Each structure stands twice: as C-alpha cells, then as structure tokens.
Amino acid sequence: MTMQSLRLLMGSAHACGYLEDRHARSAFVDPAFPLDPGVYGALLDQGFRRSGDYAYRPMCMNCRACQSARILSQEFVPDRAQRRCWQRNQDLQLSITLRLTDEHYALYRRYLAARHQNGGMDPEDADAFREFLACGWGATEFWEFRLAQELVAVAVIDRVPQGLSAVYTFFDPNRTSRGLGTYAILSQIDRARAESLPHVYLGYWVSGSAKMDYKRRFQPLEVLRGGHWQRLENE
C-alpha cells in the first residue's frame, strides 16, 4: 500500500493538544475505503492511527512534531521502575472482552473527571465514548484489569498482523500509585512477546510534550521519521 492509493480528506484546524500555541490538522482516510486489520496494520506503519472507525494521521502546516512510535517487543528490557510496577500489580487479574460495557463507561467517566477536565472530552457523553473507542472493522479487544472483582483499568487494544496497537487506557484515578497506565503497556509487551509479535504501537510521540515523554522509557522504541522507522534513544 502507498499513500497515493488512498483518498484523504482534510479535517479542520484546531488547537494542538500536545504543544501550546500551535494548531493541528489531520488527514482522514476516506470512510468509503474498505478497512480491515491487515490494511490498518499497513496504515500504522505509515503513520496512521484510528479514532473510532476513522483512520487518520497528522497533517499540520509547518510542523512534523507528531511521530508514530512503536516498541520492539522482542527486544524490550524493562528498566528498574518498570520492573517494580510489574511486581506491584501482580495481584491484578486480566480478562479480555470484545465489547464495551456500562461498567467500562462508569470507570471512563471517573477517569476523565479526575485526569482530563476541560480536555475536550465529555465524560457524560456515552455515545461519544463508544464512537471513540469501538471499531466496526477492527480486531479490537478491551482488556479488563481487576483487583478481586473491582474493575481498576481498561486498555483498548487493536490487533494487527504485526503486533498490538494501544488505542487508549483509562483507570481508577484513586489508584495512581500503582502505575496502571505503565502496567497496561507492560502487559501488552508481555502478550506480544508470548505470541511472537514484533511490535506494540503507542500512537504518537511528540518531542517537547511532557505528556508524551513517558513513551521513550519503553526501550527499544522506534519512531517514524521521513517515511523510515528509526530508533529513539532514551537520553
């Protein structure tokens, strides 16, 4: 697949969510174009992501700060803090479901209210919640992490032939000491290694954005620059 084989539709400009005083714009794959996990996997390797059923990539004027990032799962070596996070959460049980539930939505509302107030997402909009995370053409899984019977985190994962793509993770805002976001990524790496999948995709890494800098801790990490995947060193 090449970019020339796709019809892209330009979205409107909006405030950048990563860098202050900048505007962002995205190009969307024509919704009439047939997507499936295999095609989406090829799009991931060209810098696309999905939101709901829509595949998109940043197409900003005079800015290329957003760079697709993926972990080389078979070579991953956890650092000291990641090893501690893994051990700290061994009392959690992981189960996988293929549909969103009201229980997921209740946790999502609590997470947004505590962590992303005024972030552009409305925790009271159930339709937007499902449109954002579910996907009609993808191989999407909802990973539930429970402490005893209590749901404490949900990771939304897309399966593609070459790996796992982390769509979004939300968790109990009262359990920040557990590092549940980190643990969700470590769990994906662990599963990818067990299934001999080469990559775990983390979305975009943005140089200069504090909220995205955690991604460079998962080494080795590759970023897409100038159409080529290159290793990003953890300086």
N, C-alpha and C positions, 0 to 999 in steps of 0.2 A: 504494500500500500504506500502511496505517496500523497503528499499534501495536494498535488494537482488533481487527484482523483476525487477529492471531496469538495462539495459546495459548502462554503462557510458563510454564516450570517453574522454581521457585526451587531453587538449589543450597544447600548447607550453608555456614555461615560458616567462614572460615579466616583465618590470619594474612595481612595485606596484604603483597604482595611489593614495594611501592613506598614506603610510608610506615610508619615504625616505630610500634609501639604502637597500631596500628589493625587492625581486622578487615574482611575483604572478603567480598562475596557477589555471585553472578552469577545472572542470569536466562537460561535457555536456551530457544531455540525448540523447541517440541515436535518430537521426532525424526520423528513421523509427518507433519509438514508437508512438502510437496514443495519442495525447494530446487534451484535451478539458478543459473548465473552471473548471469542477469538479476535474479532475485529477490534473490540475495545482494548484488548491486550496490545495490539499493534498501535493503537492510538496512544496508549500510555507511554509507549516507547518513543513517541513523537511529541510528548509534552502535554497531552490532553489529560483532563480529569472529568469526572461526572458530577452533576448535581441533579438528583432525581433521574429522570430519563434523558437528560440533556448532557452531551459531551461538549466540553469547551476547553479553550486554552487562553491565557492572557494575550492580548494584542494591544498593548499600550503604546501611545506615541512617546518616542524618545526615552523609553525605559524598558530594560530587559532584566530587572532585578529578580523576578519570579523564575526560579529554575526547578524543574522537576527533580525529585530526589528519590533514590531507591537504595535499600540496604542489600549488600551482597550476603545473603543469609547463610550460605555455606561457609563463609569465611569470618562471620561475626564472632567477636570475642567481647564479652561484657566487661565493662570497667567495674571498679570496686563498688560504686554506688548502685549500679545496675544489679550486681550480684546480691547486694543487700536487699534491694527491692524485690528481687525474685524470691529470696528466702522469706522475707516478711509476709508475702502473700500466698504462701503455700497452703494456708488454711482455706483458700477460696476454691469453690467448685466451678468448673467451666462446663456449660452446656450450650448447644447451638440450635437455633430455631431459624426457620425460613420466613417468618412473618413478624411484623411489628405488632405489639400488643398495647393495651391500655396501661399495663404496668411499666412498659418502656417509656410511654409518654409521660407518666407521672414523674419518673426519675429525670427525664429530659427537662421538664418544667422546673424542677428544683435546681437542676444544674445551671440552666440559663439564668434563672433569677439570682443565683448567687455569684456566678462567674462571668456572665456576659450581659449585664444590664446595659441598655442603650447600645447594644451591639448590632442592631439591625434585625434581630430575630425575635419574634414574639412568642414567648412560652405558652401563651393562651391559644395559639392558632394550631389546632390539631391537624387540619388539612395540610398546612404548610409543613408540619413535622413529617408527615408521610410523603409528601411530594419531594421533600429534600433528601430523605434517606432511602426510600424504597426505589426499586427499579424494575420496570416491566420486562426488559430484555436481558438483564444481567444475571449472573450466578451469585446472588447476594445472600450473605449469611449474617445473622445477628447473634453475636457471641455474648452470652449472659455470664457474668461473674457473680457468684452468690456466697455470702457468709452465712452458713447454716441455710435458712430458707430465704434470707433477705437479699434482694437484688441490689448490688452496690455499684455495678458498672455494666455498660453495654458498649461493645465495639462493633461497628458496622463494617463488614469486610466484603469486598468483591473478589471472586476467584477468576483468574485468567490463566491461560496455559502456562505462562512463565512465572507465576507467583501469586501473591496475595496483595490486594490494594486496600490500604486503610482509608476508608471513607470519612469516618467520624467516630469519636469516642466521647461518651458522657458518663458521669459518675456521681456518686453521693458527695456533695460538696462538704459534708461534715467529716469526711474521712481523707483529708488531704495528706495526712502523714503517711498513708500507705503508698503514695505514688502510683495511683491506679492507672493513670494515663501511660506512664512508663511500663507498668506491668502488662497492659494490654498489648503494647508493641512487642515486648519480650515474648509474650505468648504467641504472637503471630510469627515471630522469627523461629521460635521453637517448633511450631507446626510446619513451617516452610522447610526447615532442616529435616524434620522427620519424613516429609513427603518428597524430599529431593527437589524442591522448588528453588530456583536460583535467587528470586528477588522478593522483597517486601517493599511496596511502593508507599511513600509517605506524603504524597502530594507535593507542594512547592516549598522549597527552601528559599528564603529571601534574605540576602545579605543586608545587614543593618537593621533587621527587625528582631527585637528581643523576643517576641512571642514565638518566632520560628527557630530560634537558635538552638533549642533543645535537640533538634534533629541531627545536628552534627556530632552528638555524643554517640550515635549508633554507627560504629565503625566496623568495617569499611563502608563508607557512604559514597555513592556516585550521584553527580548532578549532570543535567543535560545542558551543554553549552555549545552553541553553534552547530547544533544537529548531532553532536557526539557526546557520549557518556564519558565523564572524567571523574576521577576520584577527588573527593573533597577531604582534605586533611583536617584533622581535629587539632587546630593550633591552640 
